[in-house]
């Protein structure tokens, strides 16, 4: 059986590359431990909580929509 594919999302209010890398590594380790394959990590770096434009989050939602349309029930 193929490993389930999951997607990650990182949003930070500051432009901290080390923090983003730390979160990404934590996601990768979690996925490896659970036997999942990390398909992609979407991110909005330097994006405050009240930001209306979040291209990374929109990308994540778009991927979810595409995955749902390919599923067969």
N, C-alpha and C positions, 0 to 999 in steps of 0.2 A: 504494500500500500504506500502510495506517495505521501510525503510529509505535507501537512496542511500549509498553505501559504497565508501569511499574515502581513499586515502593513502597519508601519509605525508613523507617529506624528510627534514632532518636537516644536514647541513654541517657546521662545525666550523673549523677554522684554529687552535684554541687552545683547550687544554684539560680542558674545564671548565664545570664540571658537573652541576653547578648551572645554567649556561647559556643554556645548553641543556634542562634541566628540565623546564626552563622558556619558551623556544620555544615550547616544547611539551604541556605544560599546555595551552598556547595560542592556539595551534591547536585544542586541545580538547574542549576548550570553543567556538571557532569558529564553530566547527562541531556541538556542542550541539545547538548553536544559530540558525544554518541553518537547523537543523533537519537531519543531516548526521550522519552516523556511521563511525568512524575512524577504518578502518580495521587493519592497521599497520602503524608504523612510522619507516622508514629506516633512518639510520644515518651514517655519516662519520665524526667522531670526531677527531680533530687534523689533518685535511686534508687541506693542502694549496690549493689555487685556481688552481695552475698549476699541481696538482697531477694527474697522469695518472691512478692510481689504486684507484677506489672508489667502494668498495664492496657494500656499502649501496645503491648507485645510480644504480649499476647493478641489485641489488635485486629489486628495485622499477621498473626498466624497465622489468625485468623478470616477475614480477607480472602483469604488464600491458599486456604483451604478452599473458600470460595464461588467463587473463580475456577476452581478445579479441577473443581468439580461442573458448571460451565457449559461446560467444554471438551468438544469432540467429537473423538474420535480416529478 
